[in-house]
Amino acid sequence: MRFSPFRLLCITGLFAIFSSTISKSPVLPLFAAHLGADPSGVGFVAAVSAFTGVLFSIPAGLFSDRFGKRRMLLFSSCIFAAVPFLYPFVTQIWQLAAVRFLHGFATAIFIPVAMAFVSELFHKERGEKMGWFSTSTLLGRFAAPIVGGSIIGAFALNPNIGYRAVYIVCGLAGVVTLLLSFFLPQTGESHHHNQPWSETFTTFKTVLANKGILVTCTVEAAILFAYGTFETFLPLYAISMGLSPYKIGIFLSAQVITLALSKPVMGRFSDRHGRKPQIFAGALIGAVSIGCMGIFPGFLPLLVLSIFFGLSLSIVTSATSAYIADLSSREARGSAMGVFGSIMDIGHTTGPLLSGIVATHFGFAKSFIGASLVLILFAFIFLVVAGIKADSKSTDYHT
């Protein structure tokens, strides 16, 4: 059975993100604690791979514009296939941090380059196809903790074996990612191996000079700031109200399922009706949803708000990546997605850190309200800089 290039990329993305996610959820904090890490050490190890994304998403996009997106996807797939097999040899915290840093290269390269790859394959259906690709990665993200948790549970009497088994499965998924990557096609892009690096950096500077691209990146960072707050502190907030872990799992699962099911639909909507109004409206829905979590406690209100927050994530993120692709030229699309990936990682990383400070001094409810205010602020900055008038579906976009 032969798959289209897009379906092949989606399947590759599913295995790549499954491999990435199973390496950290739920095994990473458990493995770090098993090695003797205190809570601050666990937090440091968890942040290392995200920090790699902040540092190297931009170079990954830059190199993909110069050497080709398929080559960069193959390179990241090699990391997915090789690094997980180092985890079973880890015996100290610094070794785990070093392996996490190396492993972070894989996702830092794969996600922005894959999104640029999708944007090269499609023009009119760009938002919808990016939505389907994102849904495929969400399936991997959803399945990984279930598989990883089941393996750890099966070896509860011998956790050492359980942790190593998880990382072997992680590595096997990475090997599948690598094998699939060999069948990815070229996208018809022109490579610039022989041009001076000065020209490559000049192209990159055009991305940094584009206010529309930068302000769209900040909206994405703001909603991921809110999402980082949600995923980190909603469980603790719910437990403080006496809700069971089972009910907390329902909140988180409902949010992920809503996001996965609605992304292609919202991507298609942005293709037909414009990206900018959708981004602004989605940000406001997200701000209201997370802000109300601190005002309306209880199982049913939090469940409804979790679903609406998942929908807001879908509304915003299905349009932002497509809009950045629209605003960038073919030669700079990888660089644009690299900038996008780096800035959104900053938002996702700083959300728990800053909201944690607020929660420590003022309580969990205030941390949700604080995240809401951050999202409202950047939504209105987007409104001022980009404008809210619907973007043309036929003439404003670069091919």
C-alpha positions in Angstrom: 0.0 0.0 0.0 1.4 3.4 -1.1 0.9 6.5 1.0 0.7 10.0 -0.4 3.7 12.2 0.7 1.4 14.1 3.1 0.1 10.9 4.7 3.6 9.6 5.0 4.7 12.7 6.7 1.7 12.5 9.2 2.6 8.9 10.1 6.2 9.9 10.5 5.2 12.7 12.7 3.0 10.4 14.8 5.9 8.1 15.5 8.3 11.0 16.1 6.2 12.7 18.7 5.2 9.3 20.3 9.0 8.7 20.7 9.6 12.2 22.1 6.6 12.1 24.5 7.1 8.6 25.9 10.7 9.6 26.8 9.3 12.1 29.3 5.7 11.3 30.2 5.3 9.8 32.8 8.8 8.2 33.0 11.1 11.2 33.2 10.2 12.6 36.6 10.0 9.0 38.0 13.4 8.0 36.6 15.0 11.3 37.8 13.6 10.8 41.3 14.8 7.1 41.2 18.3 8.5 40.5 18.1 10.7 43.6 16.9 14.0 42.2 15.0 16.4 44.5 12.0 18.3 43.1 14.2 21.2 41.8 16.5 18.6 40.1 13.4 17.0 38.5 12.3 20.4 37.2 15.7 21.1 35.8 15.9 17.9 33.9 12.4 18.4 32.6 13.3 21.8 31.3 16.5 20.8 29.5 15.0 19.5 26.3 12.6 22.5 26.1 15.6 24.8 26.4 17.2 22.9 23.5 14.1 23.8 21.4 14.5 27.5 22.3 18.1 27.5 21.2 18.1 25.4 18.1 14.7 25.8 16.4 15.9 28.9 14.6 19.2 27.3 13.3 17.1 24.2 12.3 14.9 26.4 10.1 17.8 28.3 8.7 19.6 25.1 7.7 16.4 23.6 6.2 16.2 26.6 3.9 19.8 26.2 2.8 20.2 22.4 2.6 16.6 21.2 2.2 13.8 20.1 4.5 14.0 16.4 3.7 17.7 16.3 4.7 16.9 18.1 8.0 14.0 15.7 8.8 16.4 12.8 8.1 18.9 14.3 10.5 16.4 14.7 13.3 15.1 11.2 12.7 18.6 9.9 13.2 18.6 11.5 16.6 15.2 10.0 17.4 16.5 6.6 16.5 19.9 6.8 18.3 19.7 8.9 21.5 16.9 6.9 23.3 19.3 3.9 23.5 21.6 6.0 25.8 19.0 6.2 28.6 19.5 2.6 29.8 23.1 3.4 30.6 22.3 6.5 32.7 23.2 6.2 36.4 23.5 9.8 37.5 21.4 13.0 37.2 24.0 14.9 35.1 24.0 12.1 32.6 20.2 12.2 32.3 20.3 15.9 31.8 23.0 15.5 29.1 20.9 12.9 27.3 17.8 15.0 27.5 19.8 17.9 25.9 20.8 15.7 23.0 17.3 14.3 22.7 15.9 17.8 22.6 17.6 18.4 19.2 15.3 15.9 17.6 12.0 17.7 18.3 13.7 21.2 18.0 14.5 20.3 14.4 11.6 18.0 13.4 8.5 20.2 14.3 9.4 23.5 12.6 10.9 21.8 9.6 7.9 19.4 9.2 5.5 22.4 9.4 7.5 24.2 6.7 7.5 20.9 4.7 3.7 20.8 4.8 3.5 24.5 3.8 5.6 23.6 0.7 3.2 20.8 -0.3 0.0 22.8 0.0 -1.2 26.4 -0.7 -5.0 26.6 -0.8 -5.5 23.9 1.8 -2.5 24.9 4.0 -4.4 25.5 7.2 -6.4 22.3 7.0 -3.4 20.2 6.2 -1.3 21.7 9.0 -4.3 20.9 11.2 -4.3 17.2 10.1 -0.5 17.0 10.6 -0.9 18.5 14.1 -3.7 16.0 14.9 -1.4 13.1 13.9 1.3 14.3 16.3 -1.3 14.7 19.0 -2.3 11.1 18.6 1.3 10.2 19.3 1.4 12.6 22.2 -1.9 11.0 23.6 -0.8 7.4 23.2 2.7 7.7 24.6 1.8 8.3 28.3 -0.7 5.4 28.2 1.9 3.0 26.8 4.7 4.3 29.0 2.6 4.2 32.1 1.4 0.7 31.3 5.0 -0.5 30.9 6.1 1.0 34.2 3.1 -0.4 35.9 3.8 -3.9 34.6 7.3 -3.8 36.1 6.3 -2.1 39.4 8.2 -4.6 41.4 11.4 -3.9 39.4 11.3 -0.2 38.3 14.8 -0.4 36.9 13.6 -2.8 34.2 10.5 -0.8 33.7 12.4 2.4 33.0 14.7 0.7 30.6 11.9 -1.0 28.8 10.2 2.4 28.2 13.3 3.8 26.7 13.8 0.8 24.4 10.2 1.3 23.1 11.1 5.0 22.7 14.1 4.0 20.6 12.2 1.5 18.5 9.6 4.2 17.7 12.5 6.4 16.7 13.9 3.7 14.4 10.5 3.5 12.7 10.6 7.3 12.3 14.0 7.1 10.6 12.8 4.3 8.3 9.8 6.3 7.2 11.8 9.4 6.7 13.8 7.8 3.9 10.6 7.6 1.9 9.8 11.3 2.2 9.9 13.1 -1.1 11.7 16.3 -2.0 9.3 19.3 -2.0 10.5 20.9 -5.2 12.3 23.6 -3.3 15.5 25.1 -4.6 18.5 24.6 -2.4 21.2 27.1 -1.9 24.3 25.1 -1.1 26.6 27.3 -3.0 25.3 30.7 -2.2 27.3 32.8 0.4 26.1 32.5 4.0 25.6 36.3 3.9 22.7 35.8 1.5 21.2 33.1 3.7 21.4 35.5 6.7 19.9 38.3 4.6 16.9 36.1 3.9 16.7 35.3 7.6 16.7 39.0 8.4 13.7 39.5 6.2 11.8 37.1 8.5 12.9 39.1 11.6 11.9 42.3 10.0 8.4 41.1 9.3 6.1 42.5 12.0 3.3 40.2 11.1 5.4 37.1 11.6 6.8 38.3 14.9 3.5 39.4 16.4 1.9 36.1 15.3 4.7 34.2 17.1 4.0 36.2 20.3 0.3 35.2 20.2 1.3 31.6 19.9 3.8 32.0 22.8 1.1 33.6 24.9 -1.4 30.8 24.5 1.3 28.3 25.2 2.2 30.3 28.3 -1.4 29.8 29.3 -1.3 26.1 28.3 1.8 25.6 30.3 0.1 27.1 33.3 -3.0 24.9 32.7 -1.2 21.6 32.4 1.1 22.3 35.4 -1.2 23.8 37.9 -4.7 22.5 37.1 -3.9 19.1 38.7 -2.6 20.7 41.9 -5.5 23.2 42.0 -8.0 20.3 41.5 -6.4 18.2 44.2 -6.5 21.2 46.6 -10.3 21.2 46.1 -10.6 17.6 46.9 -11.1 16.2 43.3 -9.6 12.8 42.6 -6.8 12.1 40.1 -9.3 10.2 38.0 -11.3 13.4 37.5 -8.2 15.3 36.8 -7.4 12.8 34.0 -10.8 13.5 32.5 -10.0 17.3 32.4 -6.7 16.7 30.6 -8.0 14.0 28.2 -11.0 16.1 27.3 -8.7 19.0 26.4 -6.4 16.9 24.3 -9.3 15.1 22.5 -11.0 18.5 21.7 -7.8 19.8 20.3 -7.1 16.7 18.1 -10.7 16.5 16.7 -11.1 20.2 16.0 -7.7 21.2 14.5 -8.3 20.1 10.9 -11.8 21.7 11.0 -10.4 25.0 12.3 -7.6 24.9 9.9 -10.1 24.5 7.0 -12.1 27.4 8.5 -9.0 29.7 8.4 -8.3 28.7 4.8 -11.8 29.8 3.8 -12.5 32.8 6.1 -9.0 34.3 7.0 -6.5 33.7 9.7 -6.3 37.0 11.6 -9.9 37.2 13.0 -9.6 33.6 14.0 -6.4 34.1 15.9 -7.8 37.1 17.8 -11.1 35.4 18.6 -9.4 32.2 19.7 -7.0 34.1 22.0 -9.9 35.8 23.7 -11.8 32.5 24.2 -8.7 31.0 25.7 -8.2 34.0 28.0 -11.7 33.8 29.3 -11.6 30.0 29.7 -8.4 29.9 31.7 -9.3 33.0 33.7 -12.6 31.5 34.8 -10.9 28.4 36.1 -9.8 30.5 39.1 -13.4 31.8 39.6 -15.6 28.8 39.0 -14.2 25.7 40.9 -15.8 22.3 40.8 -15.7 19.3 38.5 -18.3 20.3 35.9 -17.2 23.9 35.5 -13.6 22.9 35.2 -14.5 20.1 32.7 -16.4 22.6 30.5 -13.6 25.2 30.8 -11.0 22.6 29.9 -12.9 21.7 26.7 -13.3 25.4 25.8 -9.6 26.0 26.4 -8.7 23.0 24.2 -11.0 24.5 21.5 -9.3 27.9 21.9 -5.9 26.2 21.4 -7.2 24.6 18.3 -8.6 27.9 16.9 -5.4 29.8 17.5 -2.7 27.2 16.7 -4.4 26.0 13.5 -4.3 29.5 12.1 -0.9 30.9 13.4 1.4 28.4 11.7 -0.5 28.7 8.4 -0.5 32.5 8.6 3.3 32.6 9.2 3.7 30.3 6.2 1.5 32.7 4.2 3.6 35.7 5.2 7.0 34.1 4.4 8.5 33.5 1.0 9.4 30.0 -0.1 13.1 30.7 0.4 12.5 31.8 4.0 9.8 29.5 5.1 12.0 27.2 7.1 13.6 30.1 8.9 10.1 31.5 9.7 9.0 28.3 11.2 12.2 28.1 13.2 11.6 31.5 14.7 8.0 30.4 15.3 9.2 27.3 17.1 11.7 29.1 19.2 9.4 31.8 20.4 6.5 29.4 21.2 8.9 27.3 23.2 9.8 30.4 25.2 6.1 30.9 26.0 5.6 27.2 26.9 8.7 27.2 29.2 8.1 30.5 31.0 4.4 29.8 31.6 4.9 27.3 34.5 7.9 29.3 35.8 6.2 32.7 36.2 2.8 31.3 37.0 4.5 29.2 39.7 5.8 32.3 41.3 2.3 33.8 41.3 0.8 30.6 42.6 3.3 30.4 45.5 2.5 33.9 46.7 -1.2 34.4 45.7 -2.6 30.9 45.1 -3.5 28.8 42.0 -6.6 30.8 41.1 -4.5 34.0 40.7 -2.0 32.1 38.5 -4.9 31.3 36.1 -6.1 34.9 36.1 -2.5 36.0 35.5 -2.2 33.7 32.5 -5.5 35.1 31.2 -4.2 38.7 31.4 -1.0 37.8 29.5 -3.1 36.2 26.7 -5.5 39.2 26.5 -2.5 41.6 26.3 -0.8 39.8 23.4 -4.2 39.3 21.6 -4.7 43.1 21.6 -1.1 43.7 20.5 -1.8 41.3 17.6 -4.9 43.3 16.9 -3.0 46.6 16.8 0.0 45.3 14.7 -1.6 42.9 12.3 -5.1 44.4 12.2 -8.3 42.4 12.3 -9.5 42.8 8.7 -9.9 39.4 7.1 -6.9 38.5 5.0 -7.4 37.7 1.4 -7.5 34.0 0.6 -6.1 34.4 -2.9 -3.8 37.3 -3.2 -2.1 37.9 0.2 -0.3 34.6 0.5 3.1 33.7 -0.8 3.3 30.5 -2.8 
